[in-house]
Amino acid sequence: FGDQRQMVLHYFLADDTIEIREVIPPNSGRDAAPVFVKRGRLPKNVDPLKQPGVQTDRTVLNVFGPMGHGGRYILDSLKTGAQALEYYNDADLTLGTAPTR
């Protein structure tokens, strides 16, 4: 524990996604699973882990009666309650510097 590891950051210009891989030297005794962060959009500000059901992509607008069996509800198809997340893009990454927030 506490050993330093070499990582390579791949940035894909086509879709603004980032992948971070670990460089594993031959005969190092490490498992061959070098993906540290799988390819995807990387948010700038990460909130602490939320409880299940707290953060969803759908919002219940109105509830008529009790939730569950027999109740009626309307889902927000326009996602008006969604929070806008800011992701890293090509302007935030410069060779030889730390990523900007």
KOLMI-660504 format. One line per 8 residues: number of its first residue (from 1); for each residue x, y, z of N, C-alpha, C, O. Coordinates in Angstrom, 3 decimals. Layout:
N
NUM = X:Y:Z:X:Y:Z:X:Y:Z:X:Y:Z; ...
END
This chain:
101
1 = 0.832:-1.185:0.000:0.000:0.000:0.000:0.870:1.240:0.000:1.960:1.247:0.573; 0.390:2.272:-0.636:1.124:3.506:-0.674:2.112:3.593:-1.818:2.821:4.592:-1.943; 2.176:2.563:-2.664:3.109:2.642:-3.789:2.525:3.485:-4.920:1.314:3.501:-5.143; 3.400:4.174:-5.617:2.958:5.018:-6.723:2.789:4.161:-7.975:3.554:3.229:-8.224; 1.777:4.498:-8.745:1.505:3.772:-9.977:1.434:4.756:-11.132:0.978:5.889:-10.976; 1.886:4.311:-12.276:1.875:5.164:-13.460:0.535:4.995:-14.172:0.095:3.877:-14.438; -0.107:6.129:-14.476:-1.399:6.138:-15.160:-1.285:6.907:-16.468:-0.461:7.811:-16.604; -2.130:6.533:-17.431:-2.211:7.228:-18.712:-3.640:7.696:-18.881:-4.577:6.906:-18.767
9 = -3.810:8.994:-19.157:-5.129:9.569:-19.369:-5.359:9.668:-20.879:-4.604:10.333:-21.588; -6.406:9.003:-21.360:-6.791:9.096:-22.777:-7.992:10.015:-22.867:-8.996:9.809:-22.186; -7.884:11.035:-23.715:-9.010:11.939:-23.949:-9.448:11.769:-25.406:-8.628:11.864:-26.319; -10.732:11.518:-25.617:-11.269:11.282:-26.946:-12.003:12.535:-27.414:-13.050:12.893:-26.874; -11.444:13.188:-28.415:-12.009:14.434:-28.920:-13.370:14.235:-29.573:-14.191:15.152:-29.571; -13.622:13.072:-30.123:-14.860:12.836:-30.859:-16.100:13.016:-29.990:-17.114:13.539:-30.452; -16.021:12.582:-28.727:-17.212:12.662:-27.876:-16.929:13.194:-26.471:-17.755:13.016:-25.575; -15.782:13.842:-26.259:-15.416:14.432:-24.960:-15.450:13.419:-23.821:-15.915:13.733:-22.725
17 = -14.965:12.217:-24.069:-14.903:11.209:-23.019:-13.453:11.014:-22.584:-12.517:11.313:-23.326; -13.292:10.506:-21.362:-11.973:10.313:-20.765:-11.878:8.880:-20.259:-12.846:8.318:-19.746; -10.694:8.304:-20.416:-10.408:6.978:-19.887:-9.050:7.045:-19.208:-8.118:7.634:-19.754; -8.923:6.453:-18.028:-7.652:6.430:-17.316:-7.241:4.976:-17.149:-7.980:4.167:-16.587; -6.036:4.655:-17.652:-5.510:3.292:-17.601:-4.213:3.260:-16.800:-3.442:4.220:-16.781; -4.004:2.140:-16.149:-2.765:1.942:-15.401:-1.748:1.247:-16.303:-2.082:0.310:-17.028; -0.512:1.718:-16.249:0.569:1.076:-16.997:1.141:-0.022:-16.108:1.714:0.256:-15.055; 0.982:-1.269:-16.539:1.459:-2.403:-15.751:2.723:-2.949:-16.407:2.662:-3.459:-17.526
25 = 3.888:-2.851:-15.717:5.115:-3.384:-16.303:5.075:-4.911:-16.361:4.403:-5.543:-15.546; 5.784:-5.502:-17.312:5.807:-6.960:-17.387:6.438:-7.582:-16.139:7.354:-7.013:-15.546; 5.941:-8.737:-15.756:6.425:-9.493:-14.593:6.337:-8.703:-13.291:7.186:-8.864:-12.413; 5.315:-7.846:-13.155:5.162:-7.061:-11.932:4.325:-7.790:-10.882:4.294:-7.392:-9.718; 3.653:-8.853:-11.299:2.820:-9.596:-10.369:1.445:-8.989:-10.168:0.697:-9.444:-9.302; 1.095:-7.981:-10.940:-0.228:-7.354:-10.824:-1.197:-8.003:-11.795:-0.798:-8.554:-12.821; -2.481:-7.930:-11.455:-3.509:-8.460:-12.335:-3.567:-7.643:-13.622:-3.236:-6.458:-13.637; -3.988:-8.287:-14.685:-4.067:-7.621:-15.994:-5.428:-6.952:-16.174:-6.134:-7.237:-17.142
33 = -5.796:-6.077:-15.264:-7.030:-5.286:-15.361:-6.637:-3.824:-15.224:-6.852:-3.221:-14.172; -6.063:-3.244:-16.277:-5.440:-1.933:-16.133:-6.384:-0.741:-16.192:-5.911:0.393:-16.104; -7.690:-0.934:-16.336:-8.599:0.205:-16.454:-8.891:0.756:-15.061:-9.489:0.075:-14.228; -8.463:2.000:-14.812:-8.699:2.663:-13.532:-10.048:3.368:-13.551:-10.828:3.240:-12.607; -10.331:4.125:-14.640:-11.631:4.762:-14.858:-12.052:4.417:-16.276:-11.354:4.740:-17.237; -13.207:3.752:-16.401:-13.645:3.357:-17.738:-14.065:4.581:-18.550:-14.357:5.642:-17.997; -14.090:4.411:-19.861:-14.364:5.528:-20.765:-15.755:6.094:-20.526:-16.748:5.367:-20.504; -15.802:7.405:-20.349:-17.065:8.097:-20.130:-16.803:9.570:-19.891:-15.654:10.004:-19.808
41 = -17.865:10.326:-19.781:-17.723:11.752:-19.478:-17.401:11.891:-18.002:-18.056:11.284:-17.156; -16.394:12.687:-17.697:-15.908:12.841:-16.326:-16.410:14.164:-15.759:-16.021:15.225:-16.249; -17.274:14.125:-14.728:-17.781:15.375:-14.155:-16.695:16.122:-13.389:-15.804:15.508:-12.800; -16.775:17.447:-13.401:-15.787:18.271:-12.694:-15.999:18.218:-11.189:-15.039:18.053:-10.437; -17.213:18.353:-10.749:-17.522:18.348:-9.318:-18.307:17.087:-8.999:-19.417:16.888:-9.495; -17.720:16.243:-8.170:-18.368:14.985:-7.817:-18.948:15.123:-6.416:-18.231:15.424:-5.461; -20.243:14.900:-6.307:-20.905:14.925:-5.005:-20.679:13.594:-4.300:-20.368:12.596:-4.950; -20.832:13.570:-2.980:-20.728:12.295:-2.272:-21.776:11.309:-2.781:-22.780:11.702:-3.376
49 = -21.532:10.050:-2.542:-22.420:8.994:-3.003:-23.809:9.160:-2.397:-23.951:9.305:-1.183; -24.815:9.139:-3.233:-26.194:9.329:-2.784:-26.833:7.985:-2.459:-26.406:6.944:-2.958; -27.853:8.022:-1.624:-28.610:6.825:-1.301:-29.430:6.392:-2.516:-29.761:7.234:-3.351; -29.762:5.125:-2.641:-30.565:4.675:-3.776:-31.899:5.412:-3.843:-32.599:5.528:-2.837; -32.247:5.906:-5.022:-33.515:6.590:-5.238:-33.479:8.081:-5.001:-34.444:8.769:-5.332; -32.395:8.612:-4.438:-32.325:10.045:-4.166:-32.095:10.820:-5.463:-32.730:11.847:-5.699; -31.189:10.326:-6.297:-30.887:10.990:-7.557:-31.389:10.102:-8.695:-30.867:9.010:-8.920; -32.384:10.573:-9.390:-32.939:9.821:-10.510:-33.010:10.715:-11.733:-32.905:11.938:-11.634
57 = -33.191:10.092:-12.882:-33.305:10.875:-14.097:-34.747:11.289:-14.379:-35.003:12.005:-15.347; -35.681:10.854:-13.556:-37.083:11.216:-13.727:-37.590:11.895:-12.458:-37.138:11.577:-11.359; -38.513:12.817:-12.606:-39.094:13.531:-11.481:-40.600:13.298:-11.480:-41.247:13.383:-12.524; -41.152:13.005:-10.313:-42.597:12.852:-10.182:-43.188:14.244:-10.008:-42.865:14.944:-9.048; -44.061:14.651:-10.942:-44.636:15.990:-10.888:-45.829:16.063:-9.943:-45.858:16.917:-9.057; -46.795:15.197:-10.113:-48.006:15.232:-9.296:-48.347:13.827:-8.832:-48.131:12.846:-9.544; -48.879:13.755:-7.634:-49.288:12.464:-7.098:-50.758:12.549:-6.726:-51.164:13.438:-5.978; -51.546:11.637:-7.241:-52.967:11.549:-6.914:-53.181:10.283:-6.117:-53.187:9.193:-6.689
65 = -53.354:10.395:-4.838:-53.543:9.226:-3.998:-52.212:8.701:-3.493:-51.171:9.317:-3.724; -52.238:7.580:-2.812:-51.003:7.030:-2.243:-50.093:6.476:-3.343:-50.561:5.974:-4.365; -48.796:6.578:-3.110:-47.839:6.001:-4.057:-47.937:4.485:-4.004:-48.274:3.919:-2.964; -47.653:3.841:-5.091:-47.682:2.389:-5.116:-48.979:1.888:-5.717:-49.474:2.438:-6.701; -49.511:0.870:-5.138:-50.713:0.218:-5.673:-51.924:1.148:-5.580:-52.289:1.592:-4.491; -52.532:1.436:-6.707:-53.726:2.267:-6.724:-53.461:3.752:-6.873:-54.389:4.499:-7.182; -52.250:4.208:-6.671:-51.934:5.621:-6.800:-51.603:5.980:-8.240:-51.228:5.116:-9.031; -51.742:7.244:-8.574:-51.410:7.709:-9.916:-50.388:8.823:-9.817:-50.405:9.615:-8.874
73 = -49.506:8.878:-10.789:-48.477:9.897:-10.798:-48.132:10.256:-12.239:-48.408:9.495:-13.166; -47.524:11.427:-12.410:-47.107:11.910:-13.722:-45.593:12.107:-13.676:-45.071:12.787:-12.792; -44.903:11.509:-14.632:-43.455:11.667:-14.709:-43.106:12.856:-15.603:-43.773:13.109:-16.606; -42.066:13.571:-15.230:-41.619:14.737:-15.969:-40.781:14.285:-17.164:-39.617:13.920:-16.998; -41.357:14.304:-18.361:-40.631:13.870:-19.548:-39.661:14.940:-20.047:-38.754:14.624:-20.816; -39.828:16.191:-19.632:-38.931:17.268:-20.052:-37.736:17.422:-19.121:-36.823:18.197:-19.405; -37.735:16.695:-18.024:-36.649:16.709:-17.034:-36.368:18.124:-16.531:-35.218:18.562:-16.515; -37.408:18.830:-16.126:-37.253:20.201:-15.645:-36.545:20.269:-14.297:-35.967:21.306:-13.971
81 = -36.570:19.215:-13.514:-35.907:19.216:-12.216:-34.488:18.701:-12.264:-33.838:18.603:-11.222; -33.980:18.365:-13.453:-32.632:17.813:-13.563:-31.583:18.876:-13.273:-31.753:20.045:-13.619; -30.498:18.457:-12.634:-29.399:19.366:-12.333:-28.375:19.282:-13.461:-28.026:18.192:-13.914; -27.905:20.430:-13.903:-26.907:20.465:-14.973:-25.529:20.167:-14.392:-25.076:20.856:-13.478; -24.867:19.147:-14.917:-23.525:18.805:-14.480:-22.515:19.370:-15.461:-22.756:19.411:-16.667; -21.388:19.804:-14.933:-20.315:20.325:-15.769:-19.260:19.239:-15.920:-18.795:18.674:-14.930; -18.882:18.947:-17.169:-17.934:17.880:-17.462:-16.629:18.466:-17.996:-16.606:19.582:-18.515; -15.538:17.697:-17.863:-14.265:18.107:-18.435:-14.365:18.090:-19.952:-15.001:17.210:-20.533
89 = -13.725:19.080:-20.594:-13.655:19.109:-22.046:-12.219:19.404:-22.460:-11.327:19.471:-21.613; -11.994:19.579:-23.752:-10.628:19.748:-24.244:-9.960:21.027:-23.741:-8.734:21.071:-23.642; -10.715:22.047:-23.426:-10.137:23.298:-22.931:-9.596:23.159:-21.504:-8.759:23.959:-21.085; -10.058:22.162:-20.760:-9.627:21.969:-19.372:-8.341:21.165:-19.250:-7.727:21.133:-18.183; -7.930:20.518:-20.331:-6.763:19.643:-20.279:-5.624:20.238:-21.099:-5.783:20.528:-22.285; -4.476:20.416:-20.454:-3.284:20.932:-21.110:-2.112:20.028:-20.742:-2.005:19.600:-19.593; -1.243:19.736:-21.684:-0.098:18.866:-21.415:0.805:19.442:-20.343:1.163:20.619:-20.387; 1.173:18.609:-19.378:2.108:19.026:-18.355:1.513:19.784:-17.183:2.253:20.218:-16.300
97 = 0.198:19.957:-17.147:-0.436:20.663:-16.034:-1.522:19.801:-15.411:-1.931:18.792:-15.985; -1.978:20.197:-14.254:-3.089:19.509:-13.601:-4.397:19.963:-14.245:-4.492:21.111:-14.679; -5.412:19.089:-14.319:-6.703:19.497:-14.887:-7.316:20.629:-14.090:-7.255:20.634:-12.860; -7.909:21.593:-14.787:-8.548:22.737:-14.126:-9.959:22.374:-13.712:-10.591:21.506:-14.312; -10.447:23.046:-12.680:-11.831:22.809:-12.240:-12.641:23.884:-12.804:-13.852:23.924:-12.586
END
